[in-house]
């Protein structure tokens, strides 16, 4: 299902970049997710809230998991089940989904289980940890989503 390594995309793989952000970084901030998809005519990018703003569930790790989950859900909604490589700068998500780390935080278990179930629906699904510099567009999208959510909150949406 998943491997970790610095390998580039293989021929035929759809490329996903995911990210998450939370401001402030711990619980009760604004947590957002984002992803980009390239390949097989499925080019797409999206972002959104990972949890209700200022809630206990608004954490950076929830945001990161949400980015990967939304990306794979999008591919499945489009009918794609071929090979995928999923890049992210969240070492926690990549190492947990590849089995290198245990999921210790109870609130992350459902996210981990959902991501694993989605990944198994593809012909192959590799998860690769990359430096933040190689994840720029997804990072920009998460920051923009935080900005927009904060602006909405300031206008009375909180």
C-alpha positions in Angstrom: 0.0 0.0 0.0 2.5 2.6 1.0 6.3 3.1 1.0 8.5 5.9 2.1 11.5 7.1 0.1 12.9 9.9 -1.9 11.9 8.3 -5.2 10.5 10.4 -8.1 7.1 9.5 -9.6 7.1 6.4 -11.7 5.7 6.2 -15.2 1.9 6.3 -15.1 1.6 7.5 -11.5 -0.7 10.3 -10.7 1.1 12.8 -8.4 -0.5 14.2 -5.3 1.0 16.9 -3.0 -0.9 17.4 0.3 -0.5 19.8 3.2 -2.2 21.1 6.3 -1.8 24.1 8.4 -3.1 25.3 11.8 -2.8 28.8 13.2 -1.9 28.8 16.0 -0.3 25.3 15.5 -2.0 23.6 18.4 -5.6 22.8 19.2 -8.2 25.5 19.0 -6.8 27.3 16.0 -7.9 27.5 12.3 -6.9 24.2 10.7 -6.9 23.9 6.9 -6.0 21.3 4.3 -4.9 21.5 0.7 -3.8 19.3 -2.2 -2.7 19.4 -5.8 -3.0 16.6 -8.3 -1.1 16.2 -11.6 -1.3 13.5 -14.3 -3.7 11.4 -16.2 -5.7 14.5 -17.1 -6.8 14.9 -13.5 -5.1 18.2 -12.8 -6.8 19.8 -9.8 -6.1 21.7 -6.6 -8.4 22.4 -3.6 -8.3 23.5 0.0 -10.7 23.9 2.9 -11.3 23.7 6.6 -10.1 20.6 8.3 -12.3 21.1 11.4 -14.5 23.9 12.8 -12.4 26.9 13.6 -11.2 27.2 17.2 -12.4 23.7 18.0 -10.6 21.0 19.9 -10.2 19.1 16.6 -8.4 22.0 14.9 -4.8 20.8 15.0 -2.0 20.7 12.6 -1.9 16.8 12.4 -5.7 16.7 11.7 -5.1 19.3 9.0 -2.3 17.3 7.4 -4.3 14.0 7.4 -7.3 15.9 5.9 -5.2 17.1 3.0 -4.2 13.6 2.0 -7.7 12.2 2.6 -9.4 14.8 0.5 -6.9 14.3 -2.4 -7.5 10.5 -2.5 -11.3 11.0 -2.2 -11.2 13.4 -5.1 -9.4 10.9 -7.3 -11.9 8.2 -6.5 -14.8 10.6 -7.2 -13.3 11.1 -10.6 -13.2 7.4 -11.1 -9.4 7.0 -10.9 -8.0 3.9 -9.3 -4.6 3.6 -10.9 -1.2 4.1 -9.4 -0.7 7.2 -7.2 2.3 8.7 -5.4 1.4 11.0 -2.5 4.0 13.6 -1.4 3.8 15.5 1.8 6.0 17.4 4.2 4.3 15.8 7.2 6.7 13.2 8.3 4.2 12.1 11.0 1.4 11.3 8.4 3.8 9.6 6.0 5.5 7.5 8.7 2.2 6.5 10.4 0.5 5.5 7.2 3.6 3.5 6.1 3.7 1.7 9.5 7.0 3.2 10.7 5.2 5.1 13.6 2.3 4.0 15.7 -0.7 6.2 16.0 -0.5 7.3 19.6 -3.0 10.2 19.6 -6.5 8.7 19.9 -8.0 11.5 17.9 -5.9 10.7 14.9 -6.8 7.0 14.7 -9.9 7.6 12.6 -8.0 9.8 10.1 -5.3 7.1 9.8 -7.8 4.4 9.3 -9.7 6.4 6.6 -6.5 7.3 4.7 -5.4 3.7 4.8 -8.7 2.5 3.5 -8.7 5.0 0.7 -5.1 4.1 -0.3 -6.0 0.4 -0.6 -8.5 1.3 -3.3 -5.8 2.3 -5.8 -3.7 -0.1 -7.9 -0.7 1.2 -5.9 -0.3 4.1 -3.5 3.1 5.2 -2.3 3.5 7.9 0.4 6.8 9.9 0.2 8.0 12.4 2.7 9.5 15.6 1.1 10.9 18.8 2.4 8.5 21.8 2.7 10.4 23.5 -0.1 9.2 20.8 -2.5 5.6 21.2 -1.4 5.2 24.9 -2.1 1.9 25.0 -3.9 0.0 22.9 -1.4 1.6 25.0 1.4 0.5 28.2 -0.3 -3.1 26.8 -0.6 -3.3 25.9 3.1 -2.0 29.4 4.1 -4.5 31.0 1.8 -7.3 28.9 3.3 -6.3 30.0 6.8 -6.3 33.6 5.7 -9.8 33.3 4.2 -11.2 31.5 7.2 -9.7 34.1 9.6 -11.2 36.9 7.5 -14.6 35.2 7.5 -14.3 34.8 11.3 -13.5 38.5 11.7 -16.6 39.4 9.8 -18.7 37.5 12.3 -18.6 34.0 11.0 -17.1 32.7 14.2 
